[in-house]
Amino acid sequence: METHEADRIIREALDKVAPECPSPRIIYTRAYSYCGRACITPHGFQIKLSNAWKGATPEGKRQTLIHEAMHVADAFLHKGQWSGHGFMWQVLMRKVGARPDRCSNDPGALATANQALWHREVWVHCPCRSLRVSKRMRSSIAQNPGSKLCARCRKPLTANPEELAA
């Protein structure tokens, strides 16, 4: 979906409930923990769309845009006060004909987010149990063996040699 199409969907939704509300600026992020996020900055409203959003189905993308647009409308109508997913936001969602629920349940978005997490985390071993850590931590363990200790048994963590080669 192109940015101008996303702008159009957001504007149409806002026009139904708050026509005087300014259009939010769309920002693309590298995050995977959410599909979209509405926020207020000193320069106005923003909607941040993540890599997980890029992996969503077309309907999932549309629902996320409407979902975030209603957060913007809610904040605009209530002078910058957010109600989260409260009663007023739910009323606005129903006014535009959308379900008042989370959008991150989209299967495409979940698959994209899970795939990103799988690539970012690797197994690290210790005598008492296995722990998941980031690539940065794995790299630190590979470069300085014994530099990181298990919080439970206080013995050095070691990375799986097969994963270090990957």
N, C-alpha and C positions, 0 to 999 in steps of 0.2 A: 504494500500500500504506500503510495506516494504521500509526501507531507501535505500537498495541497488537498488531497482527498481526505486526509485526517482532519485538516483545518475545516473543511466543508462539513464533515460529520459533527464535529464539535460545535460549530456555529449553528447548525440546524437544531441541535439539542438545546443549546443555550437560548436560542430565539423562542423556543416553546415555553420557557419558564422565566427567563430574565433577559429580554431583548436588549436592555441597556448595558448589560455586562460586557466588558471588553473581552476580545478573544485572547485566550492564554497563548503564551509562546510555547512551542513544542521543542523539547530537548530530548535527544537520544543519549542514553547512558549505556555503559557496559555491564550493568548490574544484571543479576539473574534471580535475585531473591523476591522480586515483584514484577508485575507486568507494567503497571502504570502507577504514577504517584502525582497528585496535585499539590502544589505548594504556592505560598505567597512570598514574593521577594520585594525589595524596595522598588523594583522596576515594574511590578505588576504580577499577574498570575502566570504560573508555568505548569505545564504537564510534562512530566518526565516519562519517557517510554524506554523500556529496557530491552536487552537482548532476548529475554523470555517472551516479550511482546512480539518481537520479530518472528518467533517460531510459532505463534498462535495461528489458529485457523482464521480465515477472513471474518467469520461471525464473531469469534473471540476477540479479534482486534477491534471490531466495531463496538462490541459490548464494553470493552475496556475504555475506549474513547468516551462513550456516553457516561460510563461510571465516573470517570475522572472529571468530565465536564460538569456533572451534577455536584461534585465536591466544590468546584470553582463557583458554580451558581449559588450553592448554599453559603459559601463564605462571602460572596458578593452581597447577597440579600440580607445577610446578618452582620454586615459591617466588619468582615474579617474574622468572625468567630466561627470556628469549625465545629460541626456536630459529629464528625466521624461518620459512622454508619447508623446514626441515630434516626429518630422519628422524622425530622424535617428532611433529611437526605432521602429517606425512603419515600416520602411523599413526592419529592421532585422526580425520583426515578420512575414512580408510577405515572406521573404526569406525562413523561416522554414515552411511556409504553415499554419500559425496560424492567427487568426483574431486579429488585433491590437486594442483590447478593454479591459475593466475591466473584471476580472475573478470573482469578488465577487458577480456577479449576479446569481451564481449557486444556485438553489433552496435548495439543501441540506445544503450548507454553510450558506445561509440566515436563514434557520430554526434553525440550531445549534446556530447561533449568537443571534437570537431573543429569543430563549429559555433561553439562559444564561442571557440575559438582564432582562427577566421576573423574573427569580429567584433572581437576585441581587437587584431589586428595589421593594419597597413596598410603600403603600400609607401612607402618614402622613397628618394629618388634622390641619387646622388653621381656625379661624373664617371667614376669607375673601376668602380663596380658598384652593384647595388641591395641594400639591406639591409632586414630586417624589424625594426620597432620597435613599442613599445606606443603606445596612444593618448595617454598622458601625454607621451611623447617627441615624438610628432607635434604635439601641442598646443604644446609648448615651441618646436619648430621654426617653427610657424606664427606664434606670438606674437613670437619673436625670431629673424628670419631670419639665418642665419649663426652662430647661437649654438652649434650642435653641429657638430663636425668629424668627417669620416670617419677612422677609425683608420688606414686604409691610405694614402690619398693626402693627408690633412690638409686637404682642401677642404671648404667648407660643405655640409651636407646640406640638401636642399630637399624639401618634401612635394609630392606630386602635387596641383595645384589642384582637380581634380575630386573627390578624396577629402576635401579640406579642407571642401568644401561638404556632404559627406554627413553 
